[in-house]
């Protein structure tokens, strides 16, 4: 149940009436109901709001009485897939009496009087916010502090500040400190409220208003101007355009999003769900993979067309979710998993096509492509976590300096701000995003053959990995923000019981140990590929296993180095390379090695998808044995001379565990938000 609160305290617009004679506050309440609020209450004071926050069991929508906006703006706020707490942010110039905000990576990292932001304000608070259940105690604490004219702060203000100890009266919520609101600071109740939430360290995501209209008004003239601006915009047409990501990659922007909104409108009229569109896109990609394997020019061209259409639908599912506001944790998870499964099925089709046509060892190329792309994705995920964590910390805590990392960061910010420029598109394209990967595959297959396609994917992928790896390493050393210390490192390292029982070597650091593990596996693989009799290296497998297990010596160490965000990717590389090497040594067929690595990627993408969606660990995660446990079993199979049997058995076991874990997580005991009680949901994560 979503409760909406119209907060009238300290609002000069409380007595304004619209052009139809309706009080502005009443119209706002009606809009909140249409936006999805189950109940709307008018609250006169912050103490009353705090009491409601103490007893609420669902999210709260809080607004002032001075907001004039399209109903869609409020609906987007109420249904935002990010959160749990989201604030409306406007691009209007900061003015006294309104809370100014500073955003980084979509997060409100600072809020308060414009003077307090030292010229770093990026916008102003829009007078409305949604507070998730987990943040309600903090909301109550911030409301009580603001009610007595105090601003809670997360750190002492310093000698000049009027600082007093503070703790919530009922013991709920975060303990903090109180300071008098400085002169010229936010004046209305809702402004003081959001400033207090930010001061207490609440993770607030920013919802920017684009294409639609939202204004805060103080008088009749401002109200009339705002109403005219609202009337001038076609709300439904704007919502359809908003379904397309504001900043996407080059191919998606110019070859998909120019016409995909029409598909979105048709899908909405047919009452297709985003999950349904996701399933159709998987079928398109599967059909393309089959055609790539069949070979022949007509099949290759047809497969390329289906692959392109499948990517269009891959964009449409997210656009449909945004247009219809049908989001769910299940849909977001499924969309992430389906994206990777589709791409890797295509690699399998290409690999089979190369071998089937006698063009070479296609499975070796497909295995290389899936391994490279997965390790790249792991670095992408954790670099994103690194930036998010850095955005939440005070700037002085990130070790900012005038070094090369600082200069690279400033240059990147300038390029990203120059939307549409040649440098902007080059930066977005050189990293080889999914749209460019699918476009490259479709073009090279249609014009040449699967061999050229796989080689092109590998070459561009390696260059992109080298480019992003070098720049990110330099920028990460500049930021010096530990990220694995902020999450369950054991889970995201994918450690098993053996790694947790190994002695801890702290002097070398977990990243160095993980890299050593990966290098040992790489040496075994190279020796197996270059040797005339790979099965003669069976004796080397136990040696490589011992080197691999070196990575487990860092399991219990602190992961707080500037580059320790690379540890998960290094461990993925170590395990995959070891499995491939064992498969080559044991004479396993290429399709079996690919299938086993594919199952491993499914398991690891499940972990990263849950990290990105802030969900709990898979229910059966301990049964996956950990990277080191799986590697030990493969090594034993190699020593026994039954690599193919061992790999097939272990891969099947892991797939069964994964499917059972999905059923338990989403259907037997669904995670919060996994299923909705009303409208159809799915595919909910924005692409």
N, C-alpha and C positions, 0 to 999 in steps of 0.2 A: 504494500500500500504506500502510495506517494502522497504525502501531505504538503500542501503549498501554503506558505505564510506570507501575507502581505503586511510588511512592517511599516507602520505609519509614523513611528517615533522620529522626530527631528526632520521630517520631510516637508519642505515648503510647498510641494505640489499636492498635498493631501486634499485640498479643497477645490482643485481644478475640475472643470467639467468639459466634456468633449463637445464637438459641434452639434451632436444630437441631444445635448442636455444631460447626458449620462455622466455621473461622477467618474473621473479617470480611474480611481481605485476599483470601482465596480466593474468597469470594462476589463481592467487587468485581471480581476478575479475570474471573469468569464473566459478570458483567453487561457488562463492557467488550467481551467477545467478542460478546455478543448485540446490543450497541449498534453493532457494525460494525467493531471492531478486527480486523485480520488476524492479529495476534500480540500477546501480552501478556507483558511481562517484569517481574520483580521486581528493583528496583534498590536497593542498600543505601546508596549515597552519591551526592552531587551530581557528584563527579568522573566517576563512571561514566555518569551521565546526560549530562554534557557530551560525553563520548566518543561516545555514541550519537547525540547531536545533530549531531556533526561528520560522521557517515557516513550519516545518514538521508536517504532520497530522497523521502520522503512526509511528510505531517503527523504530528505526535506528539500523542497524548493522554496527559496527565500527571495523576496523582491521588496524593493521600496515601492512607493506610490507614484514615482515620477517617471516611470518607464513607458515610452510609446514605441511599440515595435510590432512587426508582423507576428502573428501567432506561431508561425513556423520557427521563429527565433527561439521562442520559449519551448516549443516541442523539441527542437534540436538540443537545447540545454537539458531537458528532462530525460532524453533518450540517448545522450552522448555515450558512445561505447568506451570512452576513456574515463578515468576516474580513480576512486569513487567521488572525488570532489572536483567540480568544474565551475568556473566563474566566467560570466560574460565579460568580454573585453572589447572596448571600442577604440578606434583610432583617433578619436577627437583629441585636441590639445588639452593637456592637463590644466585644471583651473582650481583655485582655492575652494576648499569645502568638498572636494571629490578625491577619492583615492586614486592615486597614480600607481601604475604597475610596471615592473620590468619582467620581460619574458625571455626565456631561453629554451629552445627545443620544445615549444608548446607548453612550458610550465611557467606559472607565476612564481618567480624566485624571490621577489621582493614587492612589497605593497605598502603604501603610506602616503603622507603628504609629498607633493611634488618636490619640495625643497629637500626632503630627506633622501631622495633618490639621486642627488648630486648630478642631475642632468642625464641620468641613464634611463629615464622613463620611456617605455615603448608604447604606452597607451594608457587608457583610464578604465577603471572598473565600470561595467555597464549597469550596475544596480540590480543584478540578479545572479544567484548562484544555486547550484545543486550540491548538497552535502550528503555523502554516502553514510551508511550505517556505521562503518568503522570510525568515522570522524565525528560522530555526534557528540561524544564526550568533550572533544576539543571545541566544538561549536558552543556547547554550554559554557565552557570555561571562558571562551572569548566573549560571549554575550554578557556574562556576569561582570567581567572586567570592564567592558565598554559601558555597562549600565552605571558604573560608579565613576565614569570619566577617566578610566585608567586604560592604558594600552599594554597588554601582556607582551613581553619580549623574551626571546629565547636566550639572549646573552645579556650581561650587564651593559647598561648604557654608557658607563664611564663616569668620571668624577662630576661632570656637569649635569648628569641625569638625576632625576628624583626617583630613585629605585627603592622598591619595597618588596619583601618576600611575598609570594602569592601561591596559593593552592586552592583548588576548587573546594567549596564548602562541604560537598558530599563525598569528597575523596575520589570522585571520578575525574577522568581526564588528566591531562599532563600537568605536572607541577611546573611553575615558571616564575617570572618576576613581573612586577607591575611598574609602570612608569606613567606619569601624567602625559596626556596627549599634548604634544607641543602646539604652540599657538600657530594658527594657520593650517593645522592638520585637518584630516577628514572630519566633517561635522555631522552628517546625517548618521542615523543608527546603522543602516546597512553598510555604509562606508567604513565606519569604525569596526563593524563586525568582520568584514573581509580583511581589513588590516590586522586585526587581532589574530585571525586564523593563520595568516601568513607569518606573523611574528612568532607564533607557537610552533612553527615548523611544519604545518600541514602541507602535504603535497597537493597543490591546486593546479589543475590543468586549465589552460586558457581556451575559451571558445570565441574565436574572432568572428565578427559579423561581416559577411561578404555577400554582395549582390542584394541581400535583403536589407531592411532598415531597422535600426534601433537607436533611439535618442533618449536622453534624460532631459526633462524639461523643468523649468522653475516658474514660468509664468504663462499667461494666456497666449502671448505672441509666440513663445517657443513651442507651445502645444499645437497651435495652428500650423506652424511651419513643419513640425514633425508629422502631423497627420497628413499633410499634403505630400510629403515625401513617401509615406507608407502607401498612399493611394496610387502614386505614380508607378509603382513596381508591381508587375504581375507575379504574384506569390508562387503559383504553381510552376510557372516557367523558370523562375529563379531557383526553385528547389530542384528542378531537373538539371539545371546547369551546375548546381552545387553538388550534385551526386558525383560529378567528375572531380578527381583530385586536383587541387589548385596547382601543385607542382608535381609533375610526373616526368618520366623519361621521354626522350625525343621520339622514339617510335610510338609509344603509347599516346603521346600528345597529338601527333600529326597523322597517324595512320589508324588509330583506334578511336580515341575520344572525340574525333570530329563527327562520328556517326553513331557511336555506341549509345548515346542518350536516347535515340529513337528506338533501339532495341530494348532499352530499359522501360520506356513507356509501354511498348507492346507487352513486355513480360509482366508489368504491373497490371495491365488490363486483363491479361490471361490468368492473373492471380498466381503466377509462379513465385515460389519462394527463392531467396538467395541460395539456399542449400540445393534446391532443385536445379538451378542454373549451374552450380558447382559440379553436380553429378553429370550433367550434360556435357560440360567442358571436359571432364575426365574421359567420357566416352569418345569425344572427338579426338582427343590426344591419343587414346588407345587405338582408335581406327587408323590414325596417321602412323603410329608406330608399326602396326601390322603391314600397312602399305609400303613403308620404308623397308621392311624385311622382305616383302615379296619381290621388290625390284622391278625394273622395266620403267621406261619413261612415263607412260600414262599413270602407273601406280605412284611413282615418285612425285609427279606434279599434283596428282589428286591428294596425296598425303600432305604436301606442302600447303595446299589450300585448306585442308581440314585443320592443320596445325595452326594456321593463321586464325581461322574462325574459332578454334578452341581457345586461343589467347584472347580474342575479343570477348568471348563468354567469360573468360577468367577475369576480365576487367568488369564485365557487366554484373557479376554476382555482387561485388563490393558496391558498385554504383546503385544497384537495385536495393541493397540493404540500406544505403544512405538515403535513397529517395523515399522508400517506404518506412524507414526508421524501424526496421525489424532486425534487431541485433541480438546476439546471444553468445555466451561463452562457447557453447558447442559449435556454433557456426563459424566463429573466429578460428577455433582450433582446427576444424575440418578444412577451412579454406587454406590455412597454412600447410597442413599435411598434404592436401590434394595438389597444391602447386608443385611441391617437390616430387610427389609420386608421378605426376604427369610428365615432368621433365625427364625423370630417370627412366620411365617406360619408353620414352622417345629415344634415349640413349641406347636402351636395349634393342629397340627396333633397328636403329642405325648399325649397331654392332653386329646383329644377326645378318643384316643386309650386306655388310662388307664381306663377312665370311661366306655367305651364301653365294655371292657373286664372284668369289675367288679373288677378291681384291687385296686380301691380306688378313691379318688376325684382328678382326673387328672387335672381338670381345675384349682384347687387351686395351684397345682404344676406348671402348665404352667404360671399362673399369677405371682407366685413368681419368676419364671425364667425370665420373660420379664421385671419385675420391677427391679430385681437385675442387669440384664445386661444393662438396659438403664441407671440406676444411675451410674454404673461402667463406661460406655462410656462417660457420662458427665464429670466425674472426669478425664478420659483419655484426653478428648478434651482440657479441661482447664489447665491441667498440661502441655500439649504440648504448649499451648499459653504462659504459665508461663515461660517455658524454652526458647521459641523463644524470648520473651521480655527480659529475662535475658541476652541472647546472644548479644542483640543489645546495651546493656548498658555497660558503663565502668565497669571494674571489681570491682573497689572500691565502685561503687554505689550499688552493690548487697550485701554488708555487709559481704564479705568473711572473715572468721576467721579460727581459728584452732579448732573449735568446732566439735561436732559429725556430723553436716550437711556437713561440709567441708570434713570430713573423708569419709562419705558415698558417697559423690560426686566423690571423688578421686578413691574410690574402684570401683564404678560403671564404671567410665571411663576406668580403667584398665581391667575390665572384658569384656567390649564391644570391647576393642582393641584386646583382645585375641581371635580372630575369630576362631571358630571351636573347642575350648576347651570345656571340660565338664562343667566348670562353666559358660561359655558363653551360651551353650545350655540350661542349667538349668535356667539361668536368663530369657531367652527368652520364656521358656516353662511354668514356674511356674505362669506367669501372665495370662495364659489361653487365648491365642490369638484365632482368628477365626478358623484357620486351626485345632488347637487342639480341639476346641469345636465341629467342624463338625466331626472330626475323632472319638472323644469320643461318640458322638451320634450314628454314623454309626455302630461302633463296639458293643456298648452295646445293641442297638436295634437288630442287627443281631444275637448276641449270647444269649441275655436274652429277655427283653421286654421293652415297652415304660416306665414303672414305674421305672425300674432300670436306664434307660437313663436319665430321668428327675431328679432323685435323685442324680445321678453322676454329672450332670451339676450344680445342686445347691450346692453340697458339694464343688466341685473344685472351683466354682465361688465365694463362700463365703471365702474360704481360700485365693484365689488370691486377693480378694478385701481387706482382712485384711492385707495381706503382702504388697501390693502396697500402701494401704492407710497409713500404719504406716511409711514406708520408705519415701514416698513422703511428708508426713507432716513434718518430720524432715528436709528433704532437702529444702522444701519450706521456713521453718522458717529461715534456713541459708541464703537463697537467698534474702528474704525480697523484693520481686518485686511485686508491685501492677499491676494486669493485667486488672481487670474490669474497672479501671480508664482510660485505654487506648482504650476502646471500648464503645459502647452504652449499659451501664449496664441495663437500663430499658428494652431494647429489649431482651437481653440474660437472664435476670431474668424472662422474660415473664410476666412482670407486666401489669395489666389492669388498667382501669380508677379508680377503687376503691383504689387499692394500691397506686396510685399516689396522691390520695387525703387524705390518712391517715396521721396523724401527724408523724413526724420523731423523732425517739429515737436514738440519736447518741452515748449515753454513752455505750450501750451494744454491739454495733457493728452489722452489717448486718448478719454475719455468726451465731452468737449466737441466734439472733432472728429467723433465718431460721431453725436452729436445734431445737429450742423450738417448732416451728410449726410442724416439722416432728415428734417430740416425742409425741405431742398431738394426732396426727393422728394415730400413732402406738399404743398408749394406747387404743384408741377407737376400733381399729381393733382387738387387743388381747382380749379385753373384749367381743367383738362380737363373736369371734371364740371360746372362752372358755365358754361363757354363754349358758344355755340350751334354752333360748328363745331370740335370737338376736333382734327380733322385739321389745322387751321390752326396748331396749336401744334407742328408737327413741328420747326420751327426751335428751339423751346425745349428739346427733348430733349437736344441736346449741352450746353446750358448747365446743365441739371439733372444731367447726367452728371458734369460738372466739379465741381459742388457735392458730388455723391455721393462722388467720389473723394477729397474732403477727408478722409473717414473713414479712408482708407488712409495718411494722413500720420502717424497714430499707431501704425502697425503695429510699428515698431521701438522705441517708447518703453516705459519701465517702466510696468506696469499695477499700481501700488502705492498708488493713491489710495483713500480710504475708500469711494468710490462706483464704482470701476472694475469691480466685479462686474456693473454694468449694461451694460457695453460690448457683450457678445454680443447682448443683447436689442435694443439700439439699432441695431446693424448689421443684425439680422434685419429690424427695422422699416424701415430705410433701403432694403434690397434689395427687400422685398415691395412697399412703396409705389411704388418706382421701376418695378417690373415691372407693377404694376396701372396706373400712369399711362401707361406706354408702350402697354399694351394698349388703354386707352381712346383715347389719341391716334391709334393705328393702326387703330381700329375692329374690334379682335378681338372675337369673340363672348364673352359672359360665361362660358359653360361652359369655353372654352379658357383664359381667364385663371384661373379657379378651378382647372382641372386643372394649370396650370403652377405656381401657388402651392402646390398640394397636393404636387407632386413636390419642391418646395423644402423644404416642412415635413418630408417623409419623410427627406430628406438631413440636415436639421438635428436631427431627433429621433434619428437614428442616432448623431450625435455626442454628444448629451446622454445617451442610454442607455448609451453606452460610458463616458462620464464617471462616471455613477452606479454602473455595475458594475465600474469600475476596469479597463477593457479597452483594448487598443491601438487606434490609429487604423484606420479602414477601409483595406483593402489598396490600393484604387484612389482614395484620397482626392485625390491630385494631379490626377487626370483630371477632377475636378469643376470646375476652373478658378478657384475662389474667387468670393466674392460680387461682387468688382469685375470679374472676367473675364466672368462671365455677364451682368452689367449692360452692359458694353461691347458684347457681341454683340447684345443686345436693342436698344441705341441705334443700332447700325449697321443693324439690320433696319428700325427706324423711319425712319431717314434714306433708306433705299432703298425705303421704301413697301411692305415685305413683312412687317409685324409678325406677322400670323397664321401665315405660313409659318415665320418665324424662331422664334416662340414654340413652335409645335408641334414643330419640329425639335429645338430645344434641350431642351425638356421630355422628348421621347422619348429623346434621347441621355442625359440625366441619369438617367432611369429605368433604362435599360439598364446604365449604369455602376453604379447602386445594386444592381441585381439581381446583376450579375456580382461585385460586391464582397461581397455576402452569401454567394454560393456559395463564393467563395475563402476567406472568413473562417471559415465554419462547416462546410464540407463538404470542400473540397479540402485546406486546411491549417487545421484547426479550432484555435481558441484553447484554451488550457488550461481544462479543465472544460466545453468546449462539448458533448462527448458522454460519456456514461458507458459503462463496459464491461459493466455488469450491468443493474440495474433500469431500467425506462423512466423517462425524465426529460422535463421541459419545464414551462413556465409557472412556473419556480422562484422568481421574485422575489416576496417578500411584497408584497401590494398596499399 
